[in-house]
């Protein structure tokens, strides 16, 4: 009689271990990482609200353990941020898309720079902005899906003031000004 109980107990432990192993395998192997362009698209499409959107990756840029990806979601500019985990896989932690825009600026987390994302309908060829009193200018190729970066100037503190945005078309005509 004791032998039967021991066998039942052993069988129960083995079944529980098998269930635990399968659960770990299922969860671990179905985690999506942003380790390459194809997997980045899969990650974006796995996020609620982006499942049925067309995704076009424009640029993947790494900053140590931070990966920033500029992309278009149904032709709207956006970016997604990934952090490298202990296994050197990139796990997403933030995504932002500006619907119905052709040109958008973003400031990714912990970076002292602008990220500009434009689709192929963008008419902006040049932008000027004053950052802590210093004038910066960035040129863009109009009517082309692209990503561009502008570094912030060095400062003693990490506070920045942005003023006097001016956007120009390819002929140098002012399109829009924001003070």
C-alpha positions in Angstrom: 0.0 0.0 0.0 2.8 2.4 0.8 4.5 1.7 -2.5 1.3 2.8 -4.4 1.1 6.1 -2.4 4.8 6.8 -3.1 4.3 6.2 -6.8 1.3 8.5 -6.8 3.2 11.2 -5.0 6.2 10.8 -7.3 3.9 10.9 -10.4 2.2 14.1 -9.0 5.6 15.8 -8.5 6.7 14.8 -12.0 3.5 16.2 -13.5 3.9 19.5 -11.6 7.5 19.8 -12.7 6.4 19.1 -16.3 3.7 21.7 -16.1 6.1 24.2 -14.6 8.7 23.5 -17.3 6.1 23.9 -20.1 4.8 27.1 -18.6 8.3 28.6 -18.3 9.1 27.4 -21.9 5.9 28.9 -23.3 6.3 32.3 -21.5 10.0 32.6 -22.1 9.9 31.6 -25.8 7.0 33.9 -26.6 8.6 37.0 -25.2 9.2 39.4 -28.2 12.4 41.3 -28.3 13.5 44.2 -30.5 16.8 42.5 -31.5 16.4 43.0 -35.3 14.2 44.9 -37.7 11.8 41.9 -38.2 11.4 41.4 -34.5 10.9 45.1 -33.9 7.9 45.1 -36.3 6.5 42.1 -34.4 6.9 43.9 -31.1 5.1 47.0 -32.4 2.3 44.9 -33.9 1.9 43.1 -30.5 1.1 46.4 -28.8 -2.5 47.2 -28.3 -3.7 49.6 -30.9 -1.0 48.7 -33.4 -2.0 45.2 -34.3 -3.5 46.0 -37.7 -1.3 49.0 -38.6 1.3 49.0 -41.4 4.7 49.5 -39.9 7.8 50.8 -41.7 11.0 50.9 -39.8 13.1 53.9 -40.9 16.1 53.8 -38.5 17.4 51.8 -35.6 19.9 53.6 -33.4 21.6 52.2 -30.3 22.9 54.3 -27.3 24.6 51.7 -25.0 21.7 49.8 -23.5 19.0 52.0 -25.1 17.7 51.3 -28.6 15.6 53.9 -30.3 13.7 53.1 -33.5 12.1 55.6 -35.8 9.1 54.2 -37.7 5.9 55.0 -39.6 2.6 53.5 -38.4 0.1 53.8 -41.2 2.4 56.6 -42.5 2.3 58.5 -39.2 5.6 59.3 -37.5 6.6 57.5 -34.3 9.3 55.9 -32.3 9.7 53.0 -30.0 12.3 52.6 -27.2 13.9 49.4 -26.0 16.1 48.7 -23.0 18.7 45.8 -23.0 17.9 43.2 -20.3 20.4 41.0 -18.5 20.3 38.5 -21.3 21.3 41.2 -23.9 17.8 41.2 -25.4 16.0 44.5 -26.2 12.7 44.8 -24.3 10.4 47.6 -25.3 9.4 50.1 -22.7 7.9 53.1 -24.6 6.2 53.8 -27.9 4.7 57.0 -29.3 3.0 57.8 -32.6 1.7 61.2 -33.8 -1.3 60.3 -35.9 -2.1 62.3 -39.0 1.2 64.2 -39.0 3.8 64.2 -41.7 6.7 65.5 -39.6 7.1 65.1 -35.8 9.8 65.7 -33.2 10.4 63.5 -30.2 12.8 63.6 -27.3 13.6 60.0 -26.4 14.1 59.1 -22.7 17.4 60.1 -21.2 18.8 61.5 -24.4 19.8 65.1 -24.9 18.7 65.3 -28.5 15.7 65.8 -30.8 14.6 62.9 -33.0 12.7 64.0 -36.1 10.6 61.5 -38.0 9.0 62.4 -41.3 7.0 60.5 -43.9 7.1 60.9 -47.7 4.4 63.6 -47.6 6.5 66.0 -45.5 7.2 69.3 -47.2 9.6 70.7 -44.5 13.1 71.1 -45.9 14.6 73.1 -43.0 13.8 73.8 -39.3 15.3 76.3 -37.0 15.0 76.3 -33.2 16.5 78.2 -30.3 17.7 75.8 -27.5 18.8 77.7 -24.3 19.4 80.7 -26.4 21.5 79.0 -29.1 20.1 78.8 -32.7 20.1 75.4 -34.3 19.2 74.5 -37.9 18.5 71.1 -39.3 17.9 70.4 -43.0 15.6 67.6 -44.2 14.9 66.0 -47.5 11.3 66.8 -48.3 8.9 64.2 -49.5 11.1 61.4 -48.2 10.5 59.1 -45.2 13.4 59.8 -42.9 14.8 60.2 -39.4 17.2 63.0 -38.3 18.8 63.9 -35.0 19.9 67.2 -33.4 22.0 67.1 -30.2 21.2 69.6 -27.5 24.0 72.0 -26.5 26.0 71.3 -23.4 24.7 72.9 -20.2 25.6 73.0 -16.5 22.1 71.7 -15.6 19.8 69.4 -17.4 17.1 72.0 -18.1 16.5 73.1 -21.6 14.3 75.8 -23.1 13.1 75.5 -26.7 11.8 78.6 -28.5 11.2 80.1 -31.9 10.6 77.1 -34.0 10.6 77.9 -37.7 9.8 75.5 -40.5 10.7 76.2 -44.2 9.8 74.5 -47.5 12.4 73.6 -50.2 12.2 77.1 -51.7 13.0 78.7 -48.3 9.4 79.9 -47.7 8.3 80.0 -44.1 5.7 77.3 -43.6 5.0 77.6 -39.8 6.4 79.5 -36.8 5.9 78.6 -33.2 7.3 80.9 -30.4 
